[in-house]
Amino acid sequence: MARTMAISYRWQESRAAINSKLSVNMSDFQLRVVEENIQQSGCDYVWLDCISVPQREGKLQNTLLARMMSVYSSAYVTLAIRTTAVTEKDRYHCRCWTVQ
């Protein structure tokens, strides 16, 4: 996946608008981190599961979900984003990212 950024994040209940036709289940903090990293990375493509994987259950969804490890491992850059901005007392969001 040449010059592709794969993004991993904890899905949020609220949605943030990317444009008039598309929104993602990210916090404003997560969306800002994505935007900053896309601009800095020089990547040509972005793989975001909530957009790249069909959200309706079916064979295509199952196939793409089974290939997620390959997506993350073959990406030029993999960005793992915590849920919110972290304070000293909020250690939950400082935990390690793992591929599940």
QUIHUKA-V967270 format. One record per residue. RES is the residue in one small letter. PHI is phi as a letter, one per 30 degrees, with the letter a starting at -180 (* if undefined). OMEGA is omega in whole degrees, -180 to 180 (none if undefined). Layout:
res | phi | omega
RES | PHI | OMEGA
RES | PHI | OMEGA
This chain:
res | phi | omega
m | * | -175
a | e | 175
r | h | 178
t | c | 174
m | c | 174
a | c | -175
i | c | 177
s | c | -179
y | a | 176
r | d | -179
w | d | 180
q | c | 176
e | d | 180
s | d | -180
r | b | 177
a | c | -178
a | d | 173
i | c | 174
n | a | -175
s | d | -177
k | c | -172
l | b | 174
s | b | -180
v | b | -179
n | d | -179
m | b | 172
s | d | 177
d | e | 177
f | e | -179
q | d | -180
l | d | 176
r | d | 179
v | d | 178
v | d | -178
e | e | 180
e | d | -177
n | d | 175
i | d | -180
q | d | -177
q | d | -171
s | d | -174
g | i | 180
c | d | 179
d | d | -176
y | b | 176
v | b | 176
w | c | 180
l | b | -170
d | e | -177
c | d | 176
i | c | -174
s | d | -179
v | c | 178
p | e | -177
q | d | 174
r | d | -179
e | d | 179
g | l | -176
k | d | -180
l | d | 178
q | d | -180
n | d | 180
t | d | -179
l | d | 177
l | d | 178
a | d | -179
r | c | -176
m | d | 178
m | e | 178
s | d | 179
v | d | -178
y | d | -176
s | d | -179
s | c | 178
a | d | 175
y | d | 178
v | b | 171
t | c | -178
l | c | 176
a | c | -173
i | c | 175
r | d | -175
t | d | -175
t | b | 172
a | d | -172
v | c | 171
t | c | -180
e | e | -175
k | d | -175
d | c | -175
r | d | -179
y | e | -176
h | d | 178
c | c | -176
r | d | -177
c | d | 176
w | d | 177
t | b | 173
v | d | -179
q | c | none
